[in-house]
Amino acid sequence: MQLRDLLTQATARLTRAGVPSPEVDARLLLEHVLGLNRTAFLLRGGEEIGPDAEARAWDSIERRAARVPLQHLTGEVEWGGVRLTSDARALVPRPETEWLLHLALEELRRVEKPRVLDVGTGTGALALGLKAAIPQAEVTATDLSPEALSLARENAALSGLDVKFVEGSLLAGLSGPFNLIVSNPPYLPTADRATADPEVRHDPDLALYAGEDGLDVARPLVAEAAAALVPGGALLLELDPRNAPTLAAELRTAGWQAEVRPDLTGRERFVRARRAGG
Ligand SMILES: C[S@@+](CC[C@H](N)C(=O)[O-])C[C@H]1O[C@@H](n2cnc3c(N)ncnc32)[C@H](O)[C@@H]1O
């Protein structure tokens, strides 16, 4: 079969399965399985591919049709300027979280040798993105999940970035002080599990759900962060647009200066907080 016919059939299969971007996913999977970069793929569209390669391609397409995340099938994701391995051990890093990285970098612009903590690092995305952008930063990353941390350590080794990883809940055992604490904690109300997209079911529950209003992890994180920031240091959180304003209001009541910042689609997704007087 010619490569372009295979692409047409694969796209049709993913369309029938309800995959949100069937053509892009089909092309990326075929490129991955056949070991072709984009240019080679376009140049060789009219070439015949052998039965073995076709069988491997269909195996991958069928798994995507069963709604296994694309990133688990290609095994990687380009995120925040870093190439990360992605698999079932940790949440697939999301594009919206790249804006949290942007806010973190903006926050650290004027700090010469910042000390930064990423709480709930998952694949290591935020910690590694920060370290890649600010090589002189001292970056620490924690996670409660040993599986996630093993993946984060592999990603650090792959990218040659020096981040300190610590297994534990929130800031356990870490006193700082940090110039910035950044976190994309689990923040979905647990009831959301019933309506989650099929791909999201491949992310660990520990990475997603945080009690009735989704703030069961963020609230204790805020309480622990207060004592671990340098004067004027900032806490930056990604939350659900349904609960970010709630947490910002609670922070203000607790004596922080806190504001909600929008994501690129204008949704109230991020909270930036500083101890009042800092
Ligand atoms: C939404 S994921 C974010 C992963 C990564 N930072 C990212 O943005 O792609 C949340 C992470 O927090 C971790 N986590 C959940 N509860 C935690 C806790 N109490 N202490 C530390 N990490 C926790 C999960 O294991 C998961 O890796």
The ligand as an SDF file (V2000), in Angstrom:
LIG
                    3D

 27 29  0  0  0  0  0  0  0  0999 V2000
   -1.6350   17.7010   37.4040 C   0  0  0  0  0  0  0  0  0  0  0  0
   -0.2150   16.6880   37.6980 S   0  0  0  0  0  0  0  0  0  0  0  0
    1.0420   17.8410   37.1740 C   0  0  0  0  0  0  0  0  0  0  0  0
    2.2890   17.1970   36.6580 C   0  0  0  0  0  0  0  0  0  0  0  0
    3.2710   18.2030   36.0370 C   0  0  0  0  0  0  0  0  0  0  0  0
    3.6770   19.2140   36.9980 N   0  0  0  0  0  0  0  0  0  0  0  0
    2.6620   18.8670   34.8220 C   0  0  0  0  0  0  0  0  0  0  0  0
    2.2820   20.0430   34.9090 O   0  0  0  0  0  0  0  0  0  0  0  0
    2.5710   18.2090   33.7670 O   0  0  0  0  0  0  0  0  0  0  0  0
   -0.1290   16.7210   39.4690 C   0  0  0  0  0  0  0  0  0  0  0  0
    1.0470   15.9610   40.0810 C   0  0  0  0  0  0  0  0  0  0  0  0
    0.9660   16.1290   41.4950 O   0  0  0  0  0  0  0  0  0  0  0  0
    1.3070   14.9130   42.1310 C   0  0  0  0  0  0  0  0  0  0  0  0
    0.7120   14.9350   43.4690 N   0  0  0  0  0  0  0  0  0  0  0  0
   -0.5610   14.6510   43.8400 C   0  0  0  0  0  0  0  0  0  0  0  0
   -0.7060   14.8330   45.1660 N   0  0  0  0  0  0  0  0  0  0  0  0
    0.4940   15.2610   45.6350 C   0  0  0  0  0  0  0  0  0  0  0  0
    0.9890   15.6130   46.9210 C   0  0  0  0  0  0  0  0  0  0  0  0
    0.2180   15.5970   48.0040 N   0  0  0  0  0  0  0  0  0  0  0  0
    2.2870   15.9730   47.0370 N   0  0  0  0  0  0  0  0  0  0  0  0
    3.0980   16.0160   45.9520 C   0  0  0  0  0  0  0  0  0  0  0  0
    2.6900   15.6850   44.7050 N   0  0  0  0  0  0  0  0  0  0  0  0
    1.4040   15.3140   44.5540 C   0  0  0  0  0  0  0  0  0  0  0  0
    0.7760   13.8370   41.1980 C   0  0  0  0  0  0  0  0  0  0  0  0
    1.4260   12.6110   41.4050 O   0  0  0  0  0  0  0  0  0  0  0  0
    1.0620   14.4690   39.8280 C   0  0  0  0  0  0  0  0  0  0  0  0
    2.3180   14.0650   39.3380 O   0  0  0  0  0  0  0  0  0  0  0  0
  1  2  1  0
  2  3  1  0
  2 10  1  0
  3  4  1  0
  4  5  1  0
  5  6  1  0
  5  7  1  0
  7  8  2  0
  7  9  1  0
 10 11  1  0
 11 12  1  0
 11 26  1  0
 12 13  1  0
 13 14  1  0
 13 24  1  0
 14 15  1  0
 14 23  1  0
 15 16  2  0
 16 17  1  0
 17 18  1  0
 17 23  2  0
 18 19  1  0
 18 20  2  0
 20 21  1  0
 21 22  2  0
 22 23  1  0
 24 25  1  0
 24 26  1  0
 26 27  1  0
M  CHG  2   2   1   9  -1
M  END
$$$$
